[in-house]
Amino acid sequence: MNDLDTCLRCTSCRRRLYGDEIASGRYACVICESRTFEALRAIPALFDQINGLNGLIKGSSQAVRSSGGREAPAPLRVPVLSDISDGGVVTELQAIVDAWFVALAFDPGRKLRCDEIGLAVHPLINNLRWACEEYPEIAADIKTITGIHGRLGSYTTGERGPRKFTVYCSADDCAGEMRVSLASSSGTCPDCETDYDKRELMQLESEFDADRKRRNAA
């Protein structure tokens, strides 16, 4: 992939940019901006939903109660506790806010408490358009934001995300590894930046194919 082609792609999803997106100098396409905006809007409600006993009960969305009506002890979900405590989700989001503020020549604000999710999200919503158009590192920030949204969503439903597995790039002189799931709609090799749609991804050699070959050769 040449430098010109790289410049004409969204740095987040690797989709080719449209003419107006190129004209505005975007680093992230309008589709990624829209999805990230919706993720940011949903994060505070999801955070508040799990920030209580029901979200901390392992394997259940309901508080376990004794016959006397008092809440019975239950094992805590460590990943949830980690995300809603100091150093968790609010800290992750504030790190993005601070980086954007530095790029905008603003002074970063005070360190937010772990329950101040709204104050961490609002500056990101307000400056998202700028970041998609002007901030070169936006792809990494979009990945962080969507990852947080996905984690919080899985906590509220008790569901795990789709199981991921490794497939190998088929481009000449490249065997780059991509982590995908059966729900993946596309993928990009991290080594040579070759793009694959869903059909192409499912046709690539997987870790299971490679393991089968090793067993047959033994």
Salt bridges, closest charged atoms under 4 A:
ASP5 OD2 - ARG9 NE 3.01
ASP5 OD1 - ARG16 NH1 2.64
GLU21 OE2 - ARG15 NH2 2.88
GLU33 OE1 - ARG26 NH2 2.48
GLU33 OE2 - ARG129 NE 2.58
GLU38 OE1 - ARG41 NH2 3.35
GLU71 OE2 - ARG65 NH2 3.64
ASP83 OD2 - ARG151 NE 2.85
GLU92 OE2 - ARG151 NH2 2.85
ASP115 OD1 - ARG113 NE 3.28
GLU116 OE2 - ARG110 NH2 2.70
GLU116 OE2 - ARG113 NH1 3.42
GLU133 OE2 - ARG26 NH2 3.90
GLU193 OE1 - ARG14 NH2 3.45
ASP195 OD2 - ARG9 NH1 2.39
GLU205 OE2 - LYS213 NZ 2.65
GLU207 OE2 - ARG179 NH1 3.34
ASP209 OD1 - ARG212 NH1 3.07
ASP211 OD1 - ARG214 NH2 3.60
ASP211 OD2 - ARG215 NH1 2.27
